[in-house]
Amino acid sequence: MSTRKHTALPKARILVEALPWLTRHNGKTVVIKFGGNAMVDDELKAAFAQDVVFLRQAGLKPVVVHGGGPQISAQLDRHGLVSEFKAGLRVTTPEAMDVVRMVLAGQVQRELVGLLNQHGPLAVGLTGEDAHTISATRHRPRIDGELVDIGRVGEITEIDTGAIEALLDDGRIPVISSIARSVDDGHVYNVNADTAAAALAAALGAETLMVLTDVEGLYEDWPNSDEVISRLTASQLEKLLPDLSSGMVPKMEGCLFAVRNGVVTARVIDGRVPHSILLEIFTDEGIGTMVVPDGQSDTARGDRGEQSDRGEQSEQDERNEGAAQ
């Protein structure tokens, strides 16, 4: 056999390893929350677009949901609008909401749609306002026991998936900005993109929710350890929520909501790693943290074979529990 043929073998092995996952996920909807460093680094943005197009060409139905925190802050500064925060939450005035709307729908979404469409006539941009995709009401958080008005920040009340499903049926990739309109007062609200992605994943009956972050996953004992939790159940996650850092809370709450409302798996993955989406879905090891519904067995959890690192660890855990009993 020639040297040239030898050097090509690893590529064939990678494709063979991906085959079971390609088969498992074929025809399934995957909701991906785009954010973090992947949103501002040009190389990571290009790799993200390639991953999403790959999913679509491989027979999956990707749906992208995005926010735009860094871009919004930069644009508010340019307009001389000072950001006021109450208990860590940005107060969104009507003037600030105009900027939020412009940045999300007119800047971030347009760039992402453009990157995806370099690979073909695939992506179509929507906001939650379009076809009543996301409806919301004014969110009034409770701070020190009192309800506080933080302006045009919305709490999701209803999801209408009709427009998204029509696009998916047409072979398109919906790209959705996390903006919603209230049917009560007619105002437009800014909605947390992690929360919006989770609500859409549940409403669409998605196979998977994937949330891109700027960390490797959910840490076992941060900051004392950088050991990442590979897999945990909804109940295990719920117990950890009170001790999580503020930035991880909406992401992990979104994962918890998703798996408790019909989504098979929810994953938090490191968006700083190029092609992290493909590594998570199409390799045996995967990366990041995977959340599964309570009671889901290792072989029936919709992911990772028994020979994977995650499966081996779970089996070891079960043996340890058996020995303890």
Steps between C-alpha positions, in 0.01 A plus 500: 500500500637842409593766756240727347223253581631462854482875566134510391389228742446730803248699297306181424503402869360840597216459250427147624494620861246767402271252324295384806441859604407604146246218496364580846455872439376484141182705461518631858477866601798653679468844662833680541548809714778705342692722739818570692841531335376311194286804426786753483796300363501489119658153472260352756203663325605344170549158664159529668334571165676199344379277786139611467502450122660157552217402735244603240679315217532194726121478532443687825279807545703773672335807650726783620404740780724793591533796730768766476614634837845634398367660181207658688728649767732644233211657308342647815833665578514647148152646549596644839246284681620407848422146608340486844495171686278382784616186678706404197218557248526765228220756513376526141336834426291552183802681347729211591248253360518674163876440502457137611256438218727664244809306612337158526288507185707740290857411590558168676230309316594644159864403544413146607250452217766624258759251630257211467390604154857493370432125481171526311151656520438355846456748785199723566499758779206547737440679825263379767264774378453332161181293477468525880784250530580620854251691713599655831383710788696752706739326735499643852767331711467486875787682669516513880142377514360765266404485131725733301437653157805453275333625182473311172626164626259222411385174650382246242129422511446307176684342207354458151721270292301527175743724310804302618346166404408633155862606445633165623261315271639709215856397586595840643696591814302743721715759681299658780571818696384491862251785477131459584181703480237515770142428400390694811664840454644472147852585617811323376714329763854372525498133604794303638631295206576192714141500625364556148705213357376262771136601450530457123672161536215376720227640273664347191542160664871524429734207542772722645559847641861619469620811685837649403695651790845636581580216740565128450169403657351482848781464754486246781626734773589840359728685586668221698509265201479529123361146464204512261184303573451287190140393560233565760127456541240773538469440876877509546515829312214649702694440822805681359315809369509710823880484510572582135658822379250758376612462137435126499159515669283591194690246287453215746141604582435486126648150479288390797182641346576336167553144627197526727288603204573230245851580371711181505832662593626849579869579471723786607812507283810714464445736210868600510587162347470506119237254373387421856150421372625222274728365774206480739245342266708274277778359720486228765665709771322829446596816688329716759217409736193300401173521696247218467152442643469312828488124467669485162731199486845513344400289199168678447602856562518583132876548502842351548545125470597279791864513391523877515677683781163625625346155490797341678489763772126453550541124519778543755275728704226238497745231614617725782141565606428127493801428717395769746156344531 
